[in-house]
Amino acid sequence: MSTFKNINKSSTLIEKNVVSYKHTFTTASVGIQSIKIVSGSISQSYWDSLNVMFYTSGSSVYGNETKLEFDNFAYKDRKQHLNKYHGYPSSSIITIGQKFYGERIKSGSFKYTDLNASNSPILKDDGFGNLFPVNNTVSHSTNSPSSSDNFVGNIFYEHGIAIITETSSYSHTPSTATITLVGMSTTAGINHFFLTGSNLSTSIKFISTGSTETDTSTIKFFGSGSSTAATAILAANKVNSVFGGLHITASTSASVLKLSNDANSLTNRRPTTTLANLPPISGSGGFSTGSGFSGGAAAVNYSDFGTNFTLDIESQDTKYTQEYEVTLKPNEFNHTMNYSARMPIGTFETLNDLTASILNNEYLAAEFTSSDWQPYITRIHLYQDGDYDTPVITANLVKPIRKSDKIPLTFKIKLDI
């Protein structure tokens, strides 16, 4: 009977497997930290450190900084865009403890959901180290949501660091107002309306042609047309020329002057006013106005992100598995090691006597000696060479396996290392 057998080392394999695990965090989760920085003002040391480690290695601003991301060889020509870190010094840093992200954050698994805004803005990574908004209503580029013009930050997978670097807006719903022009009169002072000025502090007064008012520093004029509709067109043109689309744009339909706090006329993708609705419009005489601008939603700005959010990622680790192969030939391991299968000798009155009687007999009981009887394997021990008392690995089989004396039987033992 063979009790021990050498392992064929040529059959031993070591496998490498990359595994991932999903995590969901909130702002209050242990291991998650959110830091607001403004270059030259708040947390300058953080800004400097990130600049040295990830952006320009401490040098001054580059033109269009990019670096290659080699996560996937098939896409090695895709780039991580880094230029906005300098153009928008207001940033939010989100750090994740290595305990949670392992070797790295899995590319394409980052999902940030901001909870302060009612529309719950979402940012995701593109798999190449760039953060992009999802379902945003304001965009630098209409070519593609993932255009390099539209990215709002970076993620550094191996370090568990995400940086939101963009002072523009995720969303903005313009407020609107209408002014209906009725019978026009050129009598001074009775046909006019007010709109808030481009600095949101000065009211500019629009009056009809023929007015005797002379305060030209704050008063703008539009001409009175041959009809109410024609006058409305002249009014719309004047509104456009005065405000230049910074806050208010105008269009006409018949004699109705339609005004809007235009969400698409932006400076660096951010409305020049963050108000939900502009102040009321006033008018008299040939003008019919409502309460003023309404129906708008204030801009949601990326620079405000990072104070209340949920975060979903997948951690990524490399696991190594060592596989041992054990083959039992038909003539090997055909005897049981179970002492209870031995036949007791003599008589006994106590359990100790029975145990001693069984241990002293090397022969099996009659029911285990038939020609078709074979033992069952329930466990495999692996020993270090030279030490056959204490196994270094024990493999417990899910269920007993009957040993064959006709064909070889091979077991494969896998061990995470």
Secondary structure, DSSP 4 states (H G I P E B T S, - for coil): --------GGG-EEEEEEEEEEEEEETTSTTEEEEEEETTTB-HHHHHHHIIIIISTTS---SS-EEE--SSGGGTT-EEE-THHHH--EEEEEEE-HHHHBTEEPTT--EEEESSSTT--EEEE-SSSEEEEES-S--S-SS-TT-TTT--EEEEGGGTEEEE---SEEEEE--EEEEEE-S---STTSSEEEEE-TTSS-EEEEEETT-----TTTEEEE---SSHHHHHHHHHHHHHHHHTTSSEEEEEETTEEEEEE-SSS-BTTB-S---SSPPP-EEETTEEE-S-SBS-EEEEEGGG-SSSEEEEEEEEEEEEEEEEEEEE-TTSS-S---GGGBPP-S--SSHHHHHHHHHT--SBPGGG-STT---EEEEEEE-BTTB-SS-SEEEEEEEEEEPPSSS-EEEEEEEE-
